[in-house]
Amino acid sequence: MKYYFAPMEGITNYIYRNSHHCLYKGIDQYYMPFIAPHHHHHLKTRETSDINPAHNQDINVVPQILSNNADDVIYTLKQLNELGYQEVNINLGCPSPTVTKKHKGSAMLDDLDNLDDYLKAIFQAQLPIKVSIKTRIGYQDTSCLEALIKLYNKYPIEKLIIHPRTGIQMYKGTVDLAAFEAFYQHSTIPLVYNGDLKCIADIKSIEEHYPQLEGIMVGRGLIARPYLIDEYVTGNQETLEHFKKFHDQLESGLIETLKHEKDVLFKLKELWAHMYVMFNDSKKPLKHIRKAQNLEDYHKALDEMLDCGINYSDEF
Ligand SMILES: Cc1cc2nc3c(=O)[nH]c(=O)nc-3n(C[C@H](O)[C@H](O)[C@H](O)COP(=O)(O)O)c2cc1C
């Protein structure tokens, strides 16, 4: 079984990935947040920086493309291939309305004829790079699930990462394991499960139910507990000292790369919206972290948080 770190736009950039990779074991590949090439093939500074091989040394990373235009995808695949990437992921899962209203991400699952043309063009280009896909199980609903599975089966997709929710479901409700089961039974592509794995028991349960999976991808569960896969794979328990090392490396990276203290604070607060679950009775220090106006306030609140001690139970 392989373990993958899910792409999370705004969170798992190269600073985060490097800090995580340096301190935690067990992740086979880090999937990068999407880059969205435009017709003129221009990428944002943030995107160029994230895919820069110099920023991803010694880490197995997979860039991800979000585009509904096959020519733009092909152009970007060539660029990424020239940069030395072995695999690139295509985003057919993003549920954000700003993306889906442009018929990108999960909205592409709403028109399977169009999706077929898109994939045909991409795979006919026969580029020397592996193409994997990250997908939802439908956009509005799962009425086309069978057709979607058949459609994917037509192409030499390296792996299919499935988050079993529909696009319009966003992150609400529960994952649809019946739909995932349909993929598991009928897909001929190596499958990766993704969605709502928050603790070791969740991961074990998926592995037991789906022993033929190629891998498991975790996003929010790993942001909340950066040690989750490390502990699962090595059996080592997280310590405060080790977590602090990770935190400090991440914070230093953010300070080095972001211009303003308030931007560093914003990023750290975003992480704590997930990470507070790894500490006992952490609501109060979390409030203080959220209220921090500068890094000095933040460090006081951080000390309070660390004083709570790690919550090793699976319940939170
Ligand atoms: C803040 C945020 C940003 C995300 N950015 C991306 C992205 O850039 N590309 C992508 O394919 N999925 C993205 N996702 C979806 C995650 O990769 C993942 O599929 C989703 O969170 C479900 O997995 P989880 O329950 O393990 O978090 C994002 C999710 C969140 C919450």
The ligand as an SDF file (V2000), in Angstrom:
LIG
                    3D

 31 33  0  0  0  0  0  0  0  0999 V2000
   -8.2310   23.8770    1.5930 C   0  0  0  0  0  0  0  0  0  0  0  0
   -8.2660   22.7590    0.5960 C   0  0  0  0  0  0  0  0  0  0  0  0
   -7.5410   22.8680   -0.5760 C   0  0  0  0  0  0  0  0  0  0  0  0
   -7.5720   21.8290   -1.5230 C   0  0  0  0  0  0  0  0  0  0  0  0
   -6.8430   21.9460   -2.6800 N   0  0  0  0  0  0  0  0  0  0  0  0
   -6.8630   20.9270   -3.5890 C   0  0  0  0  0  0  0  0  0  0  0  0
   -6.0940   20.9870   -4.7930 C   0  0  0  0  0  0  0  0  0  0  0  0
   -5.3600   21.9430   -5.0650 O   0  0  0  0  0  0  0  0  0  0  0  0
   -6.1980   19.9410   -5.6590 N   0  0  0  0  0  0  0  0  0  0  0  0
   -6.9900   18.8420   -5.3890 C   0  0  0  0  0  0  0  0  0  0  0  0
   -7.0500   17.9140   -6.1910 O   0  0  0  0  0  0  0  0  0  0  0  0
   -7.6940   18.7620   -4.2530 N   0  0  0  0  0  0  0  0  0  0  0  0
   -7.6450   19.7630   -3.3560 C   0  0  0  0  0  0  0  0  0  0  0  0
   -8.3470   19.6420   -2.1970 N   0  0  0  0  0  0  0  0  0  0  0  0
   -9.0370   18.3720   -1.9050 C   0  0  0  0  0  0  0  0  0  0  0  0
   -8.1110   17.4290   -1.1210 C   0  0  0  0  0  0  0  0  0  0  0  0
   -6.9800   17.0750   -1.8850 O   0  0  0  0  0  0  0  0  0  0  0  0
   -8.8610   16.1460   -0.7210 C   0  0  0  0  0  0  0  0  0  0  0  0
   -9.3380   15.5120   -1.8810 O   0  0  0  0  0  0  0  0  0  0  0  0
  -10.0430   16.4290    0.1960 C   0  0  0  0  0  0  0  0  0  0  0  0
   -9.6690   17.2970    1.2500 O   0  0  0  0  0  0  0  0  0  0  0  0
  -10.6030   15.1220    0.7730 C   0  0  0  0  0  0  0  0  0  0  0  0
   -9.6040   14.3930    1.4330 O   0  0  0  0  0  0  0  0  0  0  0  0
   -9.4050   14.4780    3.0400 P   0  0  0  0  0  0  0  0  0  0  0  0
  -10.7370   14.1620    3.6410 O   0  0  0  0  0  0  0  0  0  0  0  0
   -8.3380   13.4780    3.3470 O   0  0  0  0  0  0  0  0  0  0  0  0
   -9.0150   15.8920    3.3470 O   0  0  0  0  0  0  0  0  0  0  0  0
   -8.3460   20.6680   -1.2650 C   0  0  0  0  0  0  0  0  0  0  0  0
   -9.0700   20.5750   -0.0790 C   0  0  0  0  0  0  0  0  0  0  0  0
   -9.0480   21.5960    0.8510 C   0  0  0  0  0  0  0  0  0  0  0  0
   -9.8510   21.4470    2.1200 C   0  0  0  0  0  0  0  0  0  0  0  0
  1  2  1  0
  2  3  1  0
  2 30  2  0
  3  4  2  0
  4  5  1  0
  4 28  1  0
  5  6  2  0
  6  7  1  0
  6 13  1  0
  7  8  2  0
  7  9  1  0
  9 10  1  0
 10 11  2  0
 10 12  1  0
 12 13  2  0
 13 14  1  0
 14 15  1  0
 14 28  1  0
 15 16  1  0
 16 17  1  0
 16 18  1  0
 18 19  1  0
 18 20  1  0
 20 21  1  0
 20 22  1  0
 22 23  1  0
 23 24  1  0
 24 25  2  0
 24 26  1  0
 24 27  1  0
 28 29  2  0
 29 30  1  0
 30 31  1  0
M  END
$$$$
